């Protein structure tokens, strides 16, 4: 299991594949498979049997996971995709920082 530099609710940009260049918010991180779900990106159609969640069933559209290696975090200050580093602040707290500008990415 890896320690990802991308977390839920982060803004990311897809760097490869059919969704290349598109940005979105991370809905869910799946550490076991090293993938993540991004809101309204990588939409696939699935045949669904009727269930509690999908009353009528049929063909539904939902987000498919994207490999974490195919996305980059967006920096608000740089206005683009950046690599992420880690830094320990004076109070001992670990934070993620932008490698371009040094901006702290954690809220």
Wavefront OBJ file of the C-alpha trace (Angstrom):
o trace
v 0.000 0.000 0.000
v 1.374 3.373 -1.030
v 1.206 6.735 0.687
v -0.443 8.912 -1.971
v 0.213 12.599 -2.438
v -3.347 13.011 -3.737
v -6.310 12.997 -1.372
v -10.093 13.247 -1.505
v -11.416 16.710 -2.549
v -8.119 17.683 -4.280
v -8.257 19.346 -7.722
v -6.320 17.240 -10.248
v -5.538 17.219 -13.980
v -5.449 14.032 -16.069
v -2.105 13.728 -17.891
v -2.696 10.680 -20.131
v -5.497 8.789 -21.846
v -8.766 9.845 -23.434
v -9.462 12.428 -20.690
v -6.025 14.103 -21.063
v -5.982 17.780 -20.095
v -9.297 17.695 -18.216
v -9.519 18.694 -14.572
v -11.784 17.584 -11.773
v -12.241 16.976 -8.071
v -11.204 13.650 -6.504
v -14.295 11.885 -5.147
v -12.627 8.763 -3.772
v -9.129 7.263 -3.438
v -8.758 3.461 -3.743
v -5.325 2.707 -2.225
v -5.428 -1.090 -2.769
v -5.672 -0.687 -6.553
v -3.725 2.609 -6.690
v -6.613 4.363 -8.452
v -9.004 7.242 -7.850
v -12.447 8.374 -8.938
v -12.679 11.882 -10.377
v -15.973 13.732 -10.559
v -17.529 13.671 -14.075
v -14.386 12.181 -15.714
v -13.760 8.756 -17.292
v -17.504 8.055 -17.633
v -18.436 4.493 -18.647
v -21.770 2.818 -19.380
v -22.741 -0.231 -17.306
v -25.696 -2.590 -17.534
v -27.370 -2.574 -14.117
v -29.936 -4.977 -12.702
v -32.749 -3.372 -10.695
v -31.745 -2.834 -7.055
v -32.464 -0.481 -4.123
v -30.138 2.130 -5.578
v -31.255 1.751 -9.235
v -34.990 1.058 -9.109
v -35.466 0.327 -12.824
v -31.992 -0.882 -13.729
v -30.966 -0.473 -17.367
v -27.857 1.181 -18.788
v -26.340 3.660 -16.341
v -23.349 5.990 -16.676
v -20.814 6.209 -13.864
v -17.208 7.224 -13.196
v -14.528 4.573 -13.678
v -11.267 4.614 -11.681
v -8.142 6.275 -13.119
v -4.613 5.208 -12.134
v -3.048 7.624 -9.663
v 0.061 7.792 -11.897
v -2.039 9.351 -14.682
v -3.050 12.472 -12.731
v -1.230 15.478 -11.263
v -2.287 17.780 -8.460
v -3.229 21.356 -9.414
v -1.596 24.262 -7.564
v -3.831 27.306 -7.053
v -0.859 29.700 -7.143
v 0.909 28.163 -10.203
v -2.434 27.592 -11.995
v -1.256 24.265 -13.391
v -0.293 20.657 -12.671
v 2.651 20.298 -10.282
v 4.764 17.694 -8.559
v 4.241 17.421 -4.831
v 6.822 17.398 -2.040
v 6.562 17.132 1.715
v 7.732 19.573 4.338
v 7.692 19.638 8.124
v 6.576 22.983 9.531
v 7.998 24.632 12.669
v 5.118 23.271 14.774
v 5.993 19.702 13.659
v 3.072 19.317 11.236
v 3.727 17.519 7.914
v 2.281 19.287 4.864
v 2.294 18.853 1.087
v 4.041 21.588 -0.882
v 4.215 22.581 -4.556
v 7.645 21.806 -6.036
v 7.422 24.839 -8.399
v 6.522 27.680 -6.052
v 6.792 26.161 -2.565
v 3.145 26.931 -1.778
v 1.567 24.765 0.971
v -1.179 22.641 -0.672
v -2.927 21.422 2.500
v -5.866 23.459 3.732
l 1 2 3 4 5 6 7 8 9 10 11 12 13 14 15 16 17 18 19 20 21 22 23 24 25 26 27 28 29 30 31 32 33 34 35 36 37 38 39 40 41 42 43 44 45 46 47 48 49 50 51 52 53 54 55 56 57 58 59 60 61 62 63 64 65 66 67 68 69 70 71 72 73 74 75 76 77 78 79 80 81 82 83 84 85 86 87 88 89 90 91 92 93 94 95 96 97 98 99 100 101 102 103 104 105 106 107
